[in-house]
Amino acid sequence: MKLRIACTRIIAALVLAGTGTAWAGGLSGDDGRFVYGKLGSMGLGAGFGMAINDNVTLRLGIGGGAEYSHDRKLSGIKYDIKNKPAASLEVLADWYPFADSGLRLTGGLMYGNAKGSLAGKKDSAGNFSINDHSYAATAVGELKGAVKYNKFAPYVGVGWESARPGTKGWRFIGDAGVAYLGKGRTSLSASGAAGNAALGQDVAQERRQLASDFKHNGSLIVSIGAAYSF
């Protein structure tokens, strides 16, 4: 609820800032409607927008879930982390602070089911260091975990367009920003812990450490694409 309230305030502030700016002769297109498509770190995306005036546009779009992976060392264990940003819905407001410029500031809210999976990787000696205790990989078995993020994520960013939304026809668009995913909910288990009480206790402690490591999470989002104003 707090995330949605904060995002609503961001959108309201952008709209008020735009409507408080003098019109530069009104929109040059017919009614300010446009559609857009993009490709970026979140996969493919598409949406519909409306230019409220020369300074403010509102957008409603959907994005695909492009899976990507990276290695990260957390409390002595190297994990292969696969991020799975599922299809998401975006509600955004754009403010163009400069006349005759495609530069814009964006704020809004994204809704999705972002999550990630973690797979522990043994060290060069074939061991795992779990809670500062060394275990042979054969004793640990598979060390796997998961992290789930908030479904609602506030977004702030900047963008550029080759023409203003009120100009009829095609234009290029680009965006870069950050979505705040909040505190991640983590889990961790080792297949060999069922018959090893000491290992089970250390895995439980490692799980608590993971919760601290994923306390605050943000996602850098970049994209390029094209839009068409009617």
N, C-alpha and C positions, 0 to 999 in steps of 0.2 A: 504494500500500500504506500509506504514512504517513497519507493522508487517511482511509482506512478504519479504521486503528488509533485515530486521534484521535477519530473519530466514535463508535466503539465505547466508548471511555472516557467520552465525554459521556453516552451513553445509560446506561451502567452507573452513573455517578455520580447521575443523576437517579433511577434505580430504587432505589438504595441509600438516597438521601435520603428518598424517599417511603416505603419499607418501614420505615425507622427512625422514622417519625412514627406516633404512636399512632392507632389506628383510632377513628373517631367513631361507633361502633355498626355498622360494616360498610356495605356498599353498600345503597342504598335500592331499587335496581332488582332484576331477577331475577338476572342473571349478569354484568352490566357490558358486554355487547356493544352496539355502536352502529355506524351507518353515517352518512356525511356527504357533503355536496356543497358546492362553493364556486365562487366566481367572483372573479378578481382579475387581477393583473398578469401571471400566467403562463397566463391563459386559464381554461377550465373544469377542475375537478378533482373527484374522488370517491374514497372510500376506506372502509375498515373499521377499527374500533378495538375495544379491550378495556380496561375499567377493571380494573387489577390490585388496587387498593384505593381508599380514599377520596382518596388523594393522587397516584396515578400511573396514567397510561393509556399504552398503546402504540398506534400507528397505522401502517397500511400503505395507501398511496394512489397514484393516478396523476393526472397533470396534463396538460392540453393545451398546445400550443405556440403562444402568441399572438405574432405578429410585430409589432414596433413599430420606429419609426425616429426618428432625431434627427440634428441637425447638430453636428459637433464639429471644432474647429480643432486640428490636430496639426502641430507644427513648420512653421508657415507655410501649411499647406494646409487648406482647409475641406472636410470629407468629409460626405457623406450616408451615415450608418451605419444599416443595417437589421439589427436583432437578431432571430435566429430561434431561440428556445428550444424545441427539439423536445420531443415528449412525454416526460415524465419519471416516474420512480418515486421515491416518498418513503418513508423508514422513520424514524418520529419517536417520541420519548418526551416526554410532558408531565408536569410536576410542579406540583401545586397547593399552594403554600406556606401558604395561609391557609384556616382552616376556614370553611365556609359562604360561600366566595367563588369566583367563576368565573375569577379571574385565574390564569394559568398561565405557566410558563416552559417553553420547548420547545428540544430539541436533537435532532439526527439527521443523516441523510445523504440526499442527493438524487442520483439517477443519471439522466443524460440526454445529449443530444448538442447542447449549446448552441453556436451559432456566429453570426457576423455577416459581412455584406458591406459593403465600403467603396467609394464612388464619389466620386472627386475632383471638386471644383467650381471652375471657373475664376473668377478675381477680376473686379472691375468693369471692368478694362482688357482682359479676354479672355485673360489669361495665367495660367500656373502658376508658382509659386516652388518649385522642387524643389532641395533641398540648397543653398538660398540663391542659386540661379541661376534667372533668369527665362527661361521658354520660352513661345512662343505656343501657344495651345490647339490650333491646327491642326497644330503640330509634335508635340505630345504625344499627340494622339488621345484615346483613352479611358484614363483613369487609374483602375484598379480594384484592389481588394485584398480580403483576407478574414482573419478571425481565428477560430480554433477554441479552445475552452476545455476544461478537464479534464472528463471524464465524471462523476467523483465529486466532489461538492461538499458539504462540511460546512455545516450550517444551524443557526443559533441565532436565537431570537426570543421574543416574548411574545404572549400571546393572552388572549381573554376569552370567556366563555360565559355565557348568561343563566341556566343551571342546571348543576349538576355532572353529569358523565357517568353517575353511578349513579342519577340521577333518570329514571324511565321517561317516555318521550314526547319531544316536539319541543323543541328549543332553538336559539337563534341563536348563531353562532360568528364570531369575527373573529381574524385573525392579522396580525402584522407582524414581519418579520425579515430577515436577511441571509444569503445563500448565498455562500460564498467559492469563486470559480471558478478561482483559481490563475493561473498564467502563461499568457497567450494565445500561440498559435502563429500568426504572421502571414505574409502574402504580399502582394506588390504588383507590378504590372506596368503598363507603358504601351504601347499598341499602336504608337506611333510610335518606340519605342526600337530596333526591329529594324535600322533603317538609320541610327541616330544613336548612335555609341559614347559620346559625352559624356553624352547623355541617359540611356543605359543605366547608366552609372556612377553618375549622380546618383539614379536610381530605386533602384539597389541600396543606396546609402547611406540613402535615405529608408526603405527596407524595414527596415534595421537600426534606425533610429530608431523605427519603429513597434513593433518588438519591445520596446524600452525603454518606450514609452508604455503598452503593454498587459502590463507585467510583473506587476502585481497587479490582480486584478479581483474585484469583488464585485457582487452583484445584490440590490437591494432588492425584497422580495416582500411584497405585501399582498393580503389576500383577505377576503371576507365570505361567509357561507353559513349552512347549517342542518344539524343533526344529529338523529338519532332513536335513542334508547336503547330496547332491547327489554325 
